[in-house]
Amino acid sequence: MIKQSKIGVGKAHSKIILMGEHAVVYGYPAIALPLKNIEVTCRIKTADKRLLFDATDPLVTAIFAALRYLGIKDEPITYEIESMVPERRGMGSSAAVAIAAIRAVFDYFDQPLSMSVLEMLANQAEIIAHTNPSGLDAKTCLSNHAIKFIRNVGFSQIKIDLGAYLIIADTGIHGHTREAVQAVEALEEKALIYLHRLGDLVEKAEAAILSKDLMKLGSVMSEAHVNLKELSVSSPEADHLVSFAIDNGALGAKMSGGGLGGCIIALAETKERAKSLVQKLEEEGAINTWIESL
């Protein structure tokens, strides 16, 4: 049935949270951005023996979700993965890997794959990997537009056309989302004021995006970081890179994602300013950087 030289290929892009991390858990909105130039590629190939299931591996979990949907058992296949997305940095690595793997499986078996089925299978894999994901990572990794999410309400698209640039800088420290969530919970009622402010800042960020007010968006991002620090979910490395970015020409900057590590994001008005800031951030300790047009 399958030629020995057969290869199935699937790709997916990553994502980053612009605004709303942690507050989104408590019913406030969040905005996530697709990072269309930061990709994962998965290749499914014929093998000598069948692949073994591993619930701790999001890629293998996604492959088996796709095989189960197609009704295929004990097919001797293997996989290769090429990823530009670092793990545990808040960039949607597991969701992007899952999407690429599912696409590769369907491509290998020459089966059509609708967006609804792809999203459903990606979320199945994410549930195994993360127990109770919001679906925001998968939704954004499948989208070409920014996504606004409110728990128990749903998703909507936001068109961004600012002519500006977003810098993502990796602190080099793994994010620790579970521990950060616990830190917020430990604050009890003290956390409420900061969570409410973060929710309000998301709405202000959306208004700034719609009115193309870069200065306002940058200011809102920086204010969000202050509130995330108060929630004890930032890290010294992120705090340093955020302050450094602002001191070196960013319109605003903040940590992004679960926190206690991971990435920071900074807003630059021009590509030249973004390139200059990237160079300085790398000299200051960022282990990797990316520039995304907004």
C-alpha positions as CSV (number, residue, x, y, z in Angstrom):
1,M,0.0,0.0,0.0
2,I,2.7,2.4,1.0
3,K,5.8,2.9,-1.1
4,Q,9.1,2.6,0.8
5,S,10.2,6.1,-0.3
6,K,6.9,7.7,0.8
7,I,7.2,10.8,3.0
8,G,4.5,12.9,4.5
9,V,5.3,16.5,5.4
10,G,3.5,18.9,7.7
11,K,4.3,22.4,8.9
12,A,3.0,24.8,11.6
13,H,4.0,28.2,13.0
14,S,4.4,29.2,16.6
15,K,2.7,31.9,18.7
16,I,3.3,34.4,21.5
17,I,1.0,36.0,24.0
18,L,0.8,39.8,23.5
19,M,-1.4,40.6,26.5
20,G,-3.4,38.9,29.2
21,E,-1.3,36.0,30.5
22,H,-2.5,34.7,33.9
23,A,-5.5,37.1,34.0
24,V,-7.0,34.9,31.3
25,V,-7.3,32.1,33.8
26,Y,-9.7,34.2,35.8
27,G,-12.0,35.1,32.9
28,Y,-10.2,38.2,31.6
29,P,-9.3,38.4,27.9
30,A,-6.0,37.6,26.3
31,I,-4.5,38.4,22.9
32,A,-2.1,36.0,21.2
33,L,-0.2,36.6,18.0
34,P,0.8,34.0,15.3
35,L,4.5,34.0,14.6
36,K,4.3,32.9,11.0
37,N,8.1,32.9,10.3
38,I,8.9,30.7,13.3
39,E,8.0,27.2,12.1
40,V,8.0,23.5,12.9
41,T,8.3,20.9,10.1
42,C,7.4,17.2,10.7
43,R,8.2,14.4,8.3
44,I,6.5,11.0,8.5
45,K,8.5,8.1,6.9
46,T,8.2,4.4,6.4
47,A,10.0,2.4,9.1
48,D,10.8,-1.3,9.9
49,K,8.6,-1.4,12.9
50,R,5.6,0.4,14.4
51,L,5.9,3.5,16.5
52,L,5.4,3.1,20.2
53,F,3.0,5.4,22.0
54,D,4.5,7.9,24.5
55,A,2.0,10.1,26.4
56,T,4.9,12.4,27.6
57,D,5.8,13.3,24.0
58,P,3.3,15.8,22.4
59,L,4.6,14.9,18.9
60,V,4.0,11.1,19.3
61,T,0.7,11.8,21.0
62,A,-0.4,13.9,18.0
63,I,0.7,11.2,15.6
64,F,-1.4,8.6,17.4
65,A,-4.4,10.9,17.6
66,A,-4.2,11.2,13.8
67,L,-3.7,7.5,13.3
68,R,-6.7,6.7,15.5
69,Y,-8.9,9.1,13.7
70,L,-7.9,7.5,10.4
71,G,-8.5,4.0,11.8
72,I,-4.9,3.0,11.1
73,K,-3.1,0.5,13.5
74,D,0.4,-0.9,13.6
75,E,1.6,0.9,10.5
76,P,5.4,0.9,10.5
77,I,6.3,4.6,10.5
78,T,8.8,6.9,12.1
79,Y,9.2,10.7,12.2
80,E,11.7,13.5,11.9
81,I,11.1,16.9,13.4
82,E,12.8,20.3,12.5
83,S,11.8,23.0,14.9
84,M,12.6,26.7,15.1
85,V,10.5,26.9,18.2
86,P,12.2,26.5,21.6
87,E,10.5,24.4,24.2
88,R,9.0,25.9,27.4
89,R,9.3,29.5,26.3
90,G,5.6,30.4,25.9
91,M,5.8,30.1,22.1
92,G,3.4,27.3,21.6
93,S,6.0,24.6,20.9
94,S,3.8,21.6,21.8
95,A,0.8,22.9,19.8
96,A,2.9,23.7,16.8
97,V,4.6,20.3,16.9
98,A,1.2,18.6,17.2
99,I,-0.3,20.5,14.3
100,A,2.8,19.7,12.1
101,A,2.7,16.0,13.0
102,I,-1.0,15.7,12.3
103,R,-0.6,17.3,8.9
104,A,2.3,15.0,8.1
105,V,0.4,11.9,9.0
106,F,-2.6,12.9,6.8
107,D,-0.2,13.8,4.0
108,Y,1.6,10.4,4.3
109,F,-1.6,8.5,3.9
110,D,-3.0,10.9,1.2
111,Q,-6.0,11.8,3.3
112,P,-7.8,15.1,3.2
113,L,-7.7,17.2,6.4
114,S,-10.2,19.9,7.2
115,M,-9.3,22.7,9.6
116,S,-12.0,21.6,12.0
117,V,-10.6,18.1,12.2
118,L,-7.0,19.4,12.5
119,E,-8.0,21.7,15.4
120,M,-9.9,18.9,17.1
121,L,-7.0,16.5,16.9
122,A,-4.4,19.1,18.0
123,N,-6.5,19.9,21.0
124,Q,-6.7,16.2,21.9
125,A,-2.9,16.0,21.8
126,E,-2.7,19.2,23.9
127,I,-5.1,17.8,26.5
128,I,-2.7,14.8,27.0
129,A,0.3,17.1,27.1
130,H,-1.2,19.9,29.3
131,T,-4.2,18.3,31.1
132,N,-6.5,21.4,30.7
133,P,-5.4,23.7,27.9
134,S,-7.5,26.7,26.9
135,G,-7.1,25.9,23.2
136,L,-5.5,29.3,22.7
137,D,-2.1,27.9,21.6
138,A,-3.6,25.6,19.0
139,K,-6.0,28.2,17.7
140,T,-3.3,30.8,17.3
141,C,-0.8,28.3,15.7
142,L,-3.6,27.6,13.2
143,S,-4.4,31.2,12.5
144,N,-2.8,34.0,10.3
145,H,-4.4,36.6,12.5
146,A,-4.1,37.7,16.1
147,I,-6.6,35.8,18.4
148,K,-8.5,37.3,21.3
149,F,-9.7,34.7,23.8
150,I,-12.0,34.9,26.8
151,R,-12.6,31.7,28.8
152,N,-16.2,30.4,28.6
153,V,-16.9,32.9,25.8
154,G,-14.6,31.9,23.0
155,F,-12.2,33.1,20.3
156,S,-12.3,36.0,17.9
157,Q,-9.8,37.4,15.3
158,I,-8.1,40.7,15.5
159,K,-6.6,42.2,12.4
160,I,-3.3,43.9,13.1
161,D,-1.8,46.3,10.6
162,L,0.5,48.7,12.6
163,G,3.5,48.9,10.3
164,A,5.5,48.2,13.5
165,Y,7.7,45.3,14.7
166,L,7.6,43.0,17.7
167,I,10.9,41.7,19.1
168,I,10.8,38.4,20.9
169,A,13.9,37.8,23.1
170,D,14.6,34.5,24.9
171,T,15.9,34.8,28.4
172,G,17.4,31.3,28.2
173,I,15.4,30.2,31.2
174,H,12.7,27.6,30.9
175,G,9.3,28.9,31.7
176,H,7.5,27.4,34.7
177,T,3.8,28.0,34.1
178,R,2.5,25.6,36.8
179,E,4.6,27.2,39.5
180,A,3.7,30.7,38.3
181,V,0.0,29.9,38.5
182,Q,0.5,28.6,42.0
183,A,2.3,31.9,42.9
184,V,-0.7,33.8,41.8
185,E,-3.1,31.6,43.8
186,A,-0.9,32.0,46.9
187,L,-1.5,35.8,46.8
188,E,-5.2,35.1,47.2
189,E,-7.2,38.3,47.4
190,K,-4.1,40.5,46.9
191,A,-3.9,39.1,43.3
192,L,-7.3,40.4,42.3
193,I,-6.3,44.0,41.8
194,Y,-3.5,43.1,39.5
195,L,-5.5,40.6,37.6
196,H,-8.3,43.2,37.1
197,R,-5.7,45.7,35.9
198,L,-4.3,43.2,33.4
199,G,-7.7,42.5,32.1
200,D,-8.3,46.2,31.6
201,L,-4.9,46.6,29.9
202,V,-5.9,44.0,27.3
203,E,-8.9,46.0,26.3
204,K,-6.7,49.1,26.1
205,A,-4.2,47.2,24.0
206,E,-6.9,46.2,21.6
207,A,-8.2,49.7,21.3
208,A,-4.6,50.9,20.6
209,I,-4.3,48.3,17.9
210,L,-7.5,49.3,16.2
211,S,-6.6,53.0,16.3
212,K,-3.0,52.2,15.3
213,D,-1.6,54.1,18.4
214,L,1.8,52.6,18.8
215,M,2.8,54.8,21.8
216,K,-0.3,53.7,23.6
217,L,0.3,50.1,22.9
218,G,3.8,50.3,24.1
219,S,2.8,52.0,27.3
220,V,0.2,49.4,27.9
221,M,2.7,46.6,27.4
222,S,5.1,48.1,29.9
223,E,2.3,48.7,32.4
224,A,1.3,45.0,32.1
225,H,4.8,43.9,32.9
226,V,4.7,45.9,36.2
227,N,1.5,44.1,37.2
228,L,2.9,40.7,36.2
229,K,5.9,41.5,38.5
230,E,3.5,42.3,41.3
231,L,1.9,38.9,40.7
232,S,5.4,37.3,41.3
233,V,5.3,35.6,37.8
234,S,8.2,37.4,36.2
235,S,11.9,36.6,36.7
236,P,15.1,38.6,37.2
237,E,16.3,37.8,33.7
238,A,13.0,38.9,32.1
239,D,12.8,42.1,34.3
240,H,16.3,43.0,33.2
241,L,15.7,42.5,29.5
242,V,12.4,44.4,29.7
243,S,14.1,47.4,31.4
244,F,17.0,47.2,29.0
245,A,14.7,47.2,25.9
246,I,12.8,50.2,27.2
247,D,16.0,52.1,28.0
248,N,17.3,51.3,24.5
249,G,14.4,52.6,22.4
250,A,11.5,50.1,22.7
251,L,8.1,51.8,22.8
252,G,7.2,49.2,25.5
253,A,8.2,45.7,26.7
254,K,6.9,43.0,28.9
255,M,7.4,39.3,29.8
256,S,5.2,36.9,27.8
257,G,3.7,33.5,28.6
258,G,3.5,31.5,31.8
259,G,6.5,33.3,33.4
260,L,9.3,32.5,35.8
261,G,11.5,32.4,32.7
262,G,10.7,32.2,29.0
263,C,10.6,35.2,26.7
264,I,10.1,38.9,26.7
265,I,8.5,40.9,23.9
266,A,9.3,44.5,22.9
267,L,7.6,46.9,20.5
268,A,9.7,48.9,17.9
269,E,8.4,51.5,15.5
270,T,10.7,50.7,12.6
271,K,12.6,47.7,11.3
272,E,15.9,49.5,11.8
273,R,15.1,50.2,15.4
274,A,14.1,46.5,15.8
275,K,17.3,45.3,14.3
276,S,19.4,47.6,16.5
277,L,17.5,46.5,19.6
278,V,17.9,42.8,18.8
279,Q,21.6,43.2,18.6
280,K,21.7,45.0,21.9
281,L,19.5,42.4,23.6
282,E,21.7,39.6,22.4
283,E,24.7,41.4,23.8
284,E,22.9,41.9,27.0
285,G,22.2,38.1,27.4
286,A,19.2,37.1,25.3
287,I,20.1,33.7,23.9
288,N,17.9,34.0,20.8
289,T,15.8,36.8,19.2
290,W,13.2,37.1,16.5
291,I,11.5,40.0,14.8
292,E,7.9,39.8,13.7
293,S,6.1,42.4,11.7
294,L,2.9,43.8,13.1
